[in-house]
Amino acid sequence: MNKTHEALVADFYRALATRDMDLFVRIQHEDVVYNISGHTPISGQVRGMKALLDDILPQVFPALQLDGFRFSKKWKIVCADDRRAVCFMEADGLGKNGKRYDQRYVQMFEFRGDKISGVWEFFDTALANEIMFFDPSASKTAGRLPPFDF
């Protein structure tokens, strides 16, 4: 794996852990594509940093009790080549509804040059719906299905 790509993955998880949005944005292409698995209000293909920041993250962070919540509690690159890296990541804490959101993610990153250009994300969507999206009618993206582009 390219050392630059390894550093990008480490920066991605550090940005999540510290909620450093400047770093989060800086390491990804403006036209980054997220493929979010499952049937949650945020599932589907999200094209571009603007859509991620305007439509997706405002549904995620407010659903969690951020004091004490830990994204990237543990993470590991499990395989990689020159174009992609597959990682495991754990997060834990409480949702705003007071229930535990101890989640495991599998994420695949795709790189273009010295930035992240694509992310595929797999997680327990039933848990996400129970803790984060217990009122899916409030979502901007409710009902959208994930058209993955491989």
C-alpha positions in Angstrom: 0.0 0.0 0.0 1.1 3.5 -0.8 2.3 5.3 2.3 0.3 8.4 1.3 -2.8 6.3 1.2 -2.0 4.7 4.5 -1.7 8.3 6.0 -5.0 9.3 4.4 -6.8 6.4 6.1 -5.1 7.4 9.4 -6.2 11.0 8.9 -9.7 10.0 8.0 -10.1 8.1 11.3 -8.4 10.8 13.3 -10.7 13.4 11.8 -13.7 11.3 12.8 -12.4 10.6 16.3 -11.7 14.3 17.0 -14.5 15.7 14.7 -11.9 17.7 12.9 -14.0 18.7 9.9 -11.3 20.8 8.3 -9.0 17.7 8.1 -12.0 15.5 7.0 -12.7 17.8 4.0 -9.0 18.4 3.2 -8.2 14.7 2.7 -11.1 14.0 0.3 -11.7 15.1 -3.3 -14.5 17.6 -3.7 -16.3 15.1 -5.9 -15.8 12.2 -3.5 -18.5 9.4 -3.8 -19.9 7.7 -0.8 -21.7 4.4 -1.2 -23.6 3.8 2.1 -25.1 0.4 2.5 -28.5 -0.7 3.7 -31.9 0.8 4.1 -31.4 3.8 6.3 -32.3 7.4 5.6 -28.6 8.1 4.6 -28.2 4.9 2.5 -27.4 5.2 -1.1 -24.9 7.0 -3.2 -23.8 10.4 -2.1 -21.9 12.4 -4.7 -19.6 15.2 -3.7 -18.4 16.7 -0.4 -21.1 19.4 -0.5 -23.9 16.7 -0.4 -22.0 14.8 2.3 -21.7 17.9 4.5 -25.2 19.4 3.7 -27.3 16.2 3.6 -25.7 13.3 5.4 -23.5 14.5 8.3 -26.3 16.8 9.7 -28.4 13.6 10.1 -25.6 11.6 11.8 -24.0 13.9 14.4 -27.1 15.4 15.9 -28.5 11.9 16.5 -25.6 11.0 18.8 -24.7 12.2 22.3 -21.3 13.5 21.2 -20.0 14.1 24.7 -18.4 10.7 25.3 -19.2 9.3 21.9 -16.2 7.8 20.2 -15.8 7.3 16.5 -12.7 5.4 15.5 -12.3 3.9 18.9 -10.4 1.1 17.1 -9.6 0.8 13.4 -7.4 -1.4 11.3 -6.4 -1.7 7.6 -7.1 -5.3 6.8 -6.0 -5.3 3.1 -4.9 -2.8 0.6 -3.4 -2.3 -2.8 -2.3 0.8 -4.8 -5.9 1.9 -5.5 -8.0 0.8 -2.5 -7.9 -0.1 1.2 -10.4 -2.1 3.3 -10.7 -1.2 7.0 -12.6 -2.2 10.1 -13.6 0.6 12.5 -15.5 0.6 15.8 -17.5 3.4 17.4 -19.4 3.5 20.6 -21.5 5.8 22.7 -25.1 6.8 23.2 -27.7 8.0 20.7 -29.8 11.1 21.6 -32.6 8.6 22.5 -30.4 7.3 25.3 -29.7 3.9 23.7 -26.2 2.4 23.1 -24.8 2.8 19.6 -21.9 0.5 19.6 -21.2 0.0 15.9 -18.8 -1.8 13.7 -18.0 -0.6 10.2 -16.3 -2.1 7.2 -15.1 0.7 4.9 -13.4 0.5 1.6 -11.5 3.6 0.5 -10.6 4.4 -3.1 -7.8 6.9 -3.8 -7.1 9.3 -6.7 -3.7 10.9 -6.3 -3.2 12.1 -2.7 -6.9 12.2 -1.7 -9.8 9.9 -1.0 -12.1 9.7 -4.0 -14.5 7.0 -2.9 -15.9 5.3 0.2 -18.0 2.2 0.5 -19.4 1.8 4.0 -21.1 -1.3 5.5 -22.5 -1.4 9.1 -25.4 -2.7 11.2 -28.2 -0.7 9.6 -30.9 -2.1 11.9 -29.0 -0.7 14.8 -28.5 2.6 13.0 -32.2 2.8 12.3 -33.1 2.0 15.9 -30.7 4.5 17.5 -30.1 7.3 15.0 -33.1 7.2 12.6 -36.0 6.3 14.8 -38.1 8.9 13.0 -37.1 8.3 9.3 -39.9 10.7 8.1 -37.6 13.5 9.4 -34.9 12.6 7.0 -34.0 14.5 3.9 -33.1 11.3 2.1 -35.7 8.8 3.4 -36.4 5.9 1.1 -33.4 6.3 -1.1 -31.9 2.9 -2.1 -28.1 2.4 -2.6 -27.2 2.2 -6.3 -23.6 1.0 -5.9 -21.2 1.8 -8.7 -18.3 -0.6 -8.7 
